[in-house]
Amino acid sequence: MSISVFAHSHVIEGLRKFKTRYDARLFIPGVSMSELERVEVAGLRVDKALFQAVRDEFAPQTGIGNDTVWATLAEIVRDFGPKLTSLLQKRDRLQAEIDNWLKLRDTPPMPSEWREFLMRIGYLDEHPGEFHISTEHVHEEIAQLAGPQLVVPVDNARYALNAANARWGSLYDALYGTDLIAEAPGYERGNSYNPKRGELVIAEGRRILDQHFPLAQGSHADVTRYSVDRTGPLAKMIAELEDGTITALAKGDQFVGFLEYDDGLKSILLKKNRLHVDMNFDETTAAGAADKARLSDILVESALTTIMDCEDSVASVNAEDKLRVYRNWLGLMRGDLVEMFVKGGDTITRRLLSDRNYLAPDGCEFQLSGLSRMLVRHVGAHITTDAVLDSSGAEIAETFLDAVITVLAAVHKMRRDGDEGSVYIVKPKQHGAEEVRLAASVFGLIEERYCLPKNCLKIGIMDEERRTTLNLAACIHAARERLIFINTGFLDRTGDEIHTSMQAGPMLPKPEIKRARWMLGYEDWNVDVGLAAGMSGRAQIGKGMWAMPDEMRAMMDTKVAHPLSAASCAWVPSPTAATLHALHYLEVDVAARQAELASRAKVDLDELLYPPLLGDRTLTSDEIQRELDNNAQGILGYVVRWVEQGVGCSKVPDIDNVGLMEDRATLRISSQHIANWLHHGLVNDQQVVETMQRMAEVVDRQNQGDEGYRNMAPDFESSIAFQAALELVFEGRKQPNGYTEHILIRRRREFLAREALAVR
């Protein structure tokens, strides 16, 4: 039975009743997780499957005993759990004070008033003064190189392997398979190789070579033969043109390696801005056979780094889910993760690639990594897990479990590499320097208990919360011996901006927030603070995601702004996008750009204290409804897959059927935006319910080809996904910091419980 739009008050009341029926610690209604099969160890009650996996799979060959693992976790829970609880309570207290302060005002505060108030309540940390980070033993992909960065759900082995293997990408494939080559009549991609489209790809490849690796004479488009001249003390690349001219690279030092077999030249390795480009020669391929110089492909060093994500792109709600996450990370760290899948009727086996071998111009052999350098992102501090219960039977902080298990898995790689090594851990959703210090203390304890080198556990700080942005220098200082990463992210940061300033007034339409004053200041502020802290040459300064994986021409037109902003890495949605975005780093010398921008006038803190308010502007009813439609459709399109399919990140079609990469960050901003407009009367409860119902029908149609999909319409009341979407909006103001996880996890557990009961 569908929900009547005239009964929207009952919808909201139903949401409240649901939260009392299904406690967040229950997986099956009425059955406490403490009653399921567990192992008691070190005062903890551990899911039996997880305990056995740590004993039999994770701990062996690390030199770290199974008992040590659980004793370490128990010590963290005992010594740092109360501190974490206190910090989470401080978040709530600060937000309550901000809410009350804003409610008492007749007009939104000016930046000077914001600053004075935030200092008075302890929201602003003391600035640490001038300092430089002192992080050591950092791999060059993070400390010194600049290039694309992938973020991938580590619970999906196929995606994780694909991302890890995306260090090198085929430029020809990226051009052929995207809209960078227009699909004019006769030049379509099709289901098989189109030689006419291939000609355009080859021509564009030559143009790119001319742009970044020009010849002393002529053009790469006119080369009929490439070779390596080894007659002198240093080999050099030779190109023969159609008119018989023999030429070389305009900059000879761009030639850095090659590979020859008995039957001829196989590879020429070039280098610019510390990134490599590998020209491949193979006349047995379609492209190589059609090319007058046998050039079969141009491989571009692409995803230098990949964040293997346990957080926003993952739907993990129980011990079984967490174990899948941890096992995939273990396989990546041991190097033995394998995934088999069917594609196009063929069974494909995917595993990690090997390093690449070359000869240098002086004849010496050398290797380049075949893999992206991997980081791991833990969950936020506000999430708990039923995989481990404390002595009282309560769920522990999931981020604590992430720390002890992911580090244990990473020890396998440290031992295999045979050096001191580093484990790169991205910490999301931290609020201020106190929380960063807590994370550093937890890592320090793990190092001691696991007998690891001091400061080998590195910290990446996600600058995605308002309190972290305003206190970024203090946050960096708190992790100055471990810091390897800061970044900006529009979605989560905007979600927190809306939630923090909820009482100040209605917000601008979401697309306009990207151009708001605070957002422009935030992007520059992050770079300014990072450079002032000496991060150049030691750590990554990152920028956010390009969310449209099918819109590569638009990406190439706009995303060059990220390296121009002095960002040494920026997020892309796919290996193909990484290969194309890498061209921007060939174009822009980020190290030189950082040196240039280090002397610019710094952004003033006040620029960050202009919330993106609508102000005196009046929106038409059509403008309001269009924004509501967009937000509602996006929420439903993501939530239905999260709750009912366990998909934490996917390409979700928007209201115009443009595929967007969605994760919990996109959900946070959309749900908070509707909650803000509800609170300030731009929309009402009935309008929201009616819009959600109408957009549910749109989402159902968009997913009609998915066999595992269940329609939300017309039986909205029984659709757990639809009810979850409503709850995210109507309860949005009450969710700590506007986070979505508590509702999503509870609703996913409800769905799994209903499925389990149906099987019975």
N, C-alpha and C positions, 0 to 999 in steps of 0.2 A: 504494500500500500504506500503510495507516495505521500510526502508531507505537504499538507496544505500551506500555501503561502500566508494564509490568514491565521495560521497557528504557529507562527515563528517563535512566540514566547515559549511554547511547549517544547520546541526544538532546543532552545537554550536550557530550559529546565532539565530536559532529558540528558543533555551533556553533563550537567552537574551531577545527576543521579548516577550516570555511568561511572564517573570518577570515584564514587564511593563503592560501587560494585566490584570494580577491577582495580585492586591496588597495584601500584607500579612494580611491586616485587612478585607478582603472581604471573605465572606463564599459563597454567591451566586454572580456570576459575575455581576457587575453593581449595586448591591444592598448593600449599606453601612449597617454594623451591627447596626449603630446608628438609622437606620430607623425601625429596628425590635422592638418588644414589650419590653419595658423597664420601670423600676420604677426609678424615680429620688429621691435620698435620700442622704443627707449630701454632696451634690455637686457631687455625683456620679450618673452614669446611669447604673443600675444593671439589668441584665437579669431577667425578671419577674418570671420565674420558680425558679431560684436560690433565689431570694428575698423571695418568698413565702415559700420555703423549710426552709430557715433560720428562718423565723418567726414562722412557724408551727411545725417544726421538730427538728431543731438544738438548738434553744434558750430555749424553755420550759424546766423546771427542772434544769437549770444551774444557775439561779439567775442573768443571764446576759441578759439585754434587747435587743431586736432587734435593736433599735436605737443605742445602745452602740456599737454593732458589726459594723455597717456601719460608725458610727462616728470615730471609731478606725481605720478602713481601710482608710477612707478619710484623717485622720491625718497622717497615715504612708505614703500614696501616696504624700501628700503635703510636709511633712518634710523630708522624706527619698528618695522620687523619684528622685529629682535632684542629690542627692549624688550618688545614684545608677547609674544614667546616666553618671555622671562624672567618676565613676570607670570603667564602660564599655568602655568609651572613652579612659581611661588610658590604658586598655588592648590593644586597637587598636594602640595607640601611641607607646607603648613599642614594640609591634610586628613590627611596621613599622621601628623603629630604629634598631631592630635586623636584619630585612631583609636588610636594606641599608648597615649596617655594614658588613654583610656577603658577600653581592654582591661586595663590594670594595676589598675583600681579594682574594689573589691568592691561598691560602691554608687554610684549616679549622683551626680555632683557637685552641690553646692549652688551658687546663683548667685555667691556671693562667691568660691568656688573657680574657677568658670568664668571670672569676670572676671580674677582674678589670673593664671590660666594663659594666657588669650588675650592679655593684655598682654605676658607674658613671651615669647611666641613671635612677636610682631609682628602678630597678627591684628587687634588694636585700633589704630586710628590715633590720633594726638594730636588732642584736641578743639581746634578753631580759636578758641574763645572767642566772645564776642559779635560778631556781624557782621550786615549786611543785604546781600542780593543787590543788584546795581546794573544789572541787565539793562535795556536801552533798546530803543526801536523795536519794541515788541511790539504786535500787533494786539489790539483790545479783546476779541475772542472768547476770547483766551487770558489776557490780563492782568486784565480787569475784569469780564467777564460770567461767569455761572454757568449751566451747563446740561448736557444729556446729551452723551456722546462715543461715537462709533462707532469700531470697529476692523474693518477689512475687508481681505481678501487682495487686494493690488493686481495680482496676476497674473490676476484675473478681471475683465475690463473691465466686464461688466454689473453686477457687485456694486459695483465701485469707483464707477461713475457713479451708481448708485442711492444710495450713501452720500453722495457729494458733493452730490447734489441733495436731500438730506434736511434741509437747513436749515429748510425749511418742510414741515409735515406736516398732512394732513387729520385733524382730530379725529373727524369723522363716520366716515371710513373706519376709523380705529383702534378706535372704539367698535363699529361694525357688524361688523367682521371678527374680533373677539377675544371671549374669555370674560367680558369686563367686562359684556356684555349676555348674560344667560343664554339658552340655546336651549330655552326652554320650548315646549310644543306650540303651533304657530302662529307662533312667533317665530324659526324657524330661519333660518340664513344662506341656505341653498339655493344654486342655481346662477344665479339671477336676483334682482333687487331685490325684497325682501319689505317691502311698505309697513307692515305691522304692526311689524316689527322697526325699520323706519325711524322710526316714531313714538317708540319708546323711545329711539332715538339722539338725536332732536331734543329730547326732554324732558331727557335727561342733559346735552346740550350747554347747554341753558338753565340747568340747575342749576349747571354749572361757571361760566357767565357770572355768575350770582348770587353765587357764592362769591368770585370774584376781581375782578369789575367790577360791583359792585352799583349799582342805580339809587337815586336819591334817594327815590323812592316806588315801591312795587310791585315786581313781579318781571319778569325777562326772559321768563318763561313766559307772561305776559299781554300782551306787546307785540304790537301788530298792525301797526305801521309804525315803521321807523327812518328818520331823516333827518338832514341836517346843516344847521344854521342858520348862514348866512353873512352875516347882517345886521350884526353887530357887527365890531369890529376883529379879533376872534379867532373863528373858527368853533367851534361846539360840537355835540356829538351830542344829538339829540332822540329820545325814544321816546314813542309814543302807545300807551296801554293800552286794553284792551277797554272799559273804562267811560268812555273819552274823556279820561282824565287825561293831560296832557302833562308829561313828566318828563325828567330828564337823569341823567347819571352822578352818584353820590354824591361821587365825587372827580373833578372836572372835568378835572384834569391827566392822567388816564389816557387821555383822547382825544388822540391825537398825529398823526392823519392820516386821509385819506380819498381816494376816487377816484370821480369822477362822469363818466358819458358822457351823450350827448344824450338817451338813452332812460332815464336815471335813475341812482340811486345804485348803485355797484358794490362799494364796499369801505369799511369803517370800521376804522381801525387803532387798537388799544388797546395799553397798555403797563403792565406791572407788574414790579417787580424787574428792570428793564432788559430784560425779554423782551417780544416783541411778539406780539399775537394779532390776526388779520385776519378780520373778519366779512365773508363774501362774500354777495352778493345776485344770484341768477340764477333766475328762475322757469321757465326752460326745463329745469332739472334735476329729477330725481324728488323730491329733498328740497326744493328751492326751490318747486316747484309745490304740494307738500303743506303748506308752512309758511305760516301766516297773515301773516307779515311778510316773506315771500320770502327768508328767510335760508337760503341753499343749502349753506353749509359754514362751519366755523370752522377757519381755518388757524393752527397754533401754531408759533412759532419753536422748532425742536426740536433737531436735532443741530448745535450751534454749531461743534463741531470734529470732525474725523474723522482717525484715524490710518490712513494708507495703508500697509499692512503688507507688508514684505519678509521677515518672520521667522516667528513661530510659526504663523500661519494659512496659510502658503505651503509647498507641496511643490516646492522648487527643488533640482535635483541636478546640473545640467549647464549649459553655456553657453547652450543653446537656451532653457532655462527662465529663466535670468537675463535674457536679452534680452527675453523677453516681459514680465517684471516691469518692466524699465527702460522699455520702449516705452509701456506703459500709464501709468506715472508721467510720462513725457514728454508724452503726450497730455493728461493732466490739467493739466500746467503750461502747455502751449501753448494749452489751451482747445479743442483740436480732436479729442479722443477721441470716437469714435462706435462704437456697437455695435448690430448688428441681430440680432434673435432672433425666434423664433416662440413665441407664447403664445396659447393658446386658438384656434389655427388662424389667427391674424392675425400678420403680420410687423410687428414693432415696431422703431423706430429710436430709440435712446436717446443723448442728448448732454447736455452741461452746460447748465443753465438760465441764463437772463439775470437781471440784477438787477431788483428790483421798484420801480416808480415810484409816488409818492404826492404829495399836496398836504398841507402842514402847515397847522395852524389859522390861521396868518398868511397863507396863500395861496402860500407859496414851495414850489417843487418840490424833492423830495429823493428819494434812492434808498436802498434797503436791499439788502444782498447776498442774492442768490438761492442762494448756495452755502455749504456748510459750509467753515470754514477748515481747510485740509489740512496735516497733519503727515505725515512719513514715518518708519517704523521700520526701522532697519537690522538686519542679523543680528548674532548674538552674536560675540564675538571668538574663540571657540573653533572656528569653522567655516571651512573653506577652500573654494576654488572652483577648478574646472578651466578656468574661462573665461579665466584668465590664469595663466601659469607664470612663475616668476622665472628668473634666468639659469642656475640649476642644474637647471631642469626641475621644480621643486617647485610645488605649488599655493600661491597666495598667500592671505592672510587675506581672506575674502569681505567683511568689514566695510570694509576699505580700498577695495575696488572699489565697494562701495555708496556710499561717501563721494564719490569723485570723479565718479561717473556721476549719482547722484541730484542732487547740487548743480549739475552742469552742466545737467541738465534744468530745474532750478528757476530757473536764470538767465533762461530764457525768460519766466517770469512776472514776475521782478524787472524786466526790461527793459520788459515790457508795462505794468506798473503805474506805471512812471516815477518810483519813489522809491527810497530806500535799500533798503527791503524787508528781509525776514528769511526764512530757511529754517528750518523747525522740524523738528528731527531727534531722534527718540526713540531712546535708546541702551539696549538691554536687556542683562541678564545681566552687568553690570559688578560687580566685586568690589572694593569699597573705593576710597578716594580716588585711589590711584595710577593706577588704570585710567581714572577720570574725567579726570584730568589728561592722560593720554595722548590720550584722545579730543579734548579741548580743543586740544591741541597739533597734532593732525592737522588739525582744522578751521582752526586759525590758519594753517597752511602752505597749505591750499587757498585761503583768502582772499587770501593774498599772491600765489600763483601765478596765480589767476584775476582778480586786481585787483578784488576785492570789498571792500566796507566792513568794517572791523575789527569782529569780534563779530556779524556778520550771520548767521552759522551758529549757531543756538541749540541748546541741549541739553535734552532731557527725560530724566530719570533714572528708570528703572524700579526701584522699591524691591522687588525680588523675590528677592534673595539675602541670606542671613543676615549675611554680612560687610558688605554695603551697609547693611542696616538698623542694625546696631550702630554703624556709622560714618557715618550719614546726614548729620550736620552737616558732617563733613569732606568728604564727597562734594559736598554743595551748595556748600561754600566753594571747592572746586576748580573749579567751573563758575560761580562767582558772577556773572561778567560775561555769561554766556550762558544761564543757567538759566531755563527756562520751564515746567517740569513735574516733579512727583514724583507717584508713585502707589503704592498698595498692591495686591497681587494674591494671593489666598489660595492659588491652585494652585501656581504656580512657587515661591512663598515656602515653602509647606509641603513641596514636593518637596525643596527645599534643606535645610530643617530636618531632615527625615528622614535625608537623606544625610549631613549634617554630624554628626548625633548617632547614626548607625547603630549604633555599638558600645555605646551607653549602655543599650540595652534595647529590647524590643518597643514599638511605638507603639500608641496608642489606635486604635480603629476610625475610619476616615476621617471619617465625618460628625461624630464627637465632637471632632475636632481643631479644627473651626470655633469651638467654645465653650471651647477650652482657654485656660489663663491667658496663655500667651505670645501667642496670637493676639489677644486683646482688648487686651493691652498694645501689640502691634505696630500695630494700627489707630490707636490714640490717639497713640502715639509719633510716627508719621509726620506727623500733623497738628501736634502740638506743635512738632516740630523745624522744619517748614515755616513756621509762623507766627512762630517766634522768629527765623527767618532773613529776615523781612520779605517773604515771598512774597505776602501779601495785596495785591491791586491790581497785582501785577507778573507773577504766574505762576500756573499751575494746581496745585491740590492735588487729586489724583484718587483714586477708589476703583474697585474691581474690577467684574467682569462679572456681570450676571444671566444665568444659563446656560440658562434654560428659555423659549425664544421663544414657546411656546404657552400659557404660564401667566402671562398678563398681570394677572389679578386678584390673584394672589399677589404679583406684582412691585409692584403699586400699594399693597398692604398693608404691604410691608416695605421697599421701596427708598427711601422718604422718609428712612430713617435716614442715608443718605449726605449729602444736603444738611444735615441736622441735625447731622452730625458735622463740619461746616464744610468739606466737600469741594466745590470749585467745579466739578468734573465727575465723572461716573461712567459706566462702560461699560455699554452696552446692546447686545443682539444683533441689532437690526433697526431700520430707520427707523420702523416702527410703534411699537416699544418706546420709541424716542426721543421720539416725539410724546406718548406717555402719561407717560413719566418727566419730561418738561418741566413737567407740571402740578405736580410736587413742587417745582420751582424757582419757580413762581408762588406756591406756598404758603409757602416758606421763603426769607427774605432771607439769602443765604449771607454776604454782606459783613457784615451785622449779627451773624450767628452767629459769624463768625471773630473779630470784635471782642470778642464775649462770651467765647469760649473762650480767647482769648489770655491771659487773666488766671487761668485755672484752674490747679490744682496739676499740675505736669508728671509724666508717667510716668517712673518710675525705670528705669534700664537693667537692673536686676536682674529686672524683670518679664519681660524678653525672654529670660531665661536659664533658663527652665523648659521644656525640651523636652516635647512631648506624649506622655510615656511612659505605658504601661499600668500600671506600678508593681506593687503587690501584688495587683491585681485579676486574677481568673481568668475567662476567657471560656469559655462552653460550646462544645462541638463544633459545635452548630448556629450559634452566633454567629460562630464562626471561618469556617465554610463559607459562610455568607451573605455575609460580607465578601469572601471570596475569590471567590465567584461574581460579585459586583458589580464588583470590580476587573478580573477576567479578561474579563468580557463587555465592559466599557468599553474595555479595551486592544484587544481583537480588533476591535470595531466601528469603532474609529478607524484602527488600523494597516492593516486590509485596504483601506480606501479610499486611505490615504496611499501605500502601497507599490504597489498594483496599478492605481489610477486616478489617482494624482497629485493627490489632493484633500487640501489642507492644513487646511481648516476646513469643517465641515459639521454639520448637525443630525443627530446620531446617536442612535437610540433606545436608552435604557438597558434594564436587565433587565426593567423594568416597562413598557417601550414608551413611556416619556416622552421626548420629544425633547430632547436636550441639545446645546448648542453646544460642540463639542470641538475642541481644538487641541493642540499639543505640550505645553502646560502641564498639561492634564488627563492626558495620557499619562505625563508625568514623575512626578506624584504617585502615580498608580496603580501604575506599575511599581516605584517605590521602596518603596511600602508592602508589596507582596508580597515584594520582596527583603528587606525588614526582617524580616518574619515568617518567611521561610525561614531567614534567618541565625540567628534566635533560637529556632527549632524549633517555632513555633506551627503551621506547616505543613511538609510535606516535599516533596521533588522529585516523587515519584510522584503525590501529591495535586494538585500544581499542574498537572502534565501532564494528568492525568485531567480536572481542572476545565476546563482550556483546551480540551480536545477536546469536552467537553460544551457549553461556551459557544460554541464555533465553530459547532456545529449550530444553536444559538439565533440567532446572528448571520446565518448563512446563510438561515434562515427569514425573518428581518426584512428581508433584502435580496432576497427572491425576485422582487420586481417590477422590479428593476433589470436591464435587458438587458445592461449591461456588467459585471455582477458575476460573479465566479467563486467557486464554493463552496470553502471550506477543507476541509470534511468530504466523504467519509471519507478522501481521500488526503492526509493531513496532511503527509506527508513531502515531497510535491512542491509544497505550497502555500508559496510564499515569504513570503506575509503571515503565515501561522501560525508559520513558523519565526522570523520577525522578532519576533513577540510573545513567543515563548519566550525568545529571546535577550535581549530587553529586561528580562525578569525574572531569568533565571539569570545574566546578566552585569551586572545592574543595579548591584551594589555596586562593580564595577570601573570603571563609566563615570564620567569626570570630572564631579564635582558632580551626578551622577545625570542628566546630560543624555541625551537620546534621539537627537539628530541624527545622531551618527556611525553608529549602527546603521540608522536609517531611510534615510539617504542611501545607504549601501552596499547595503542590501537593495533599494531602489528601482532602483539602477543594475543590480543583478543581474536584476531582473524585466525591465527594458528591454532588457538584453542578450539575455535568453532570447527575448523577443518578436522582436527583430531577427534572431536566428538562425533562428527559426521561419519568418519571412517568406522568408529565403533558401532 
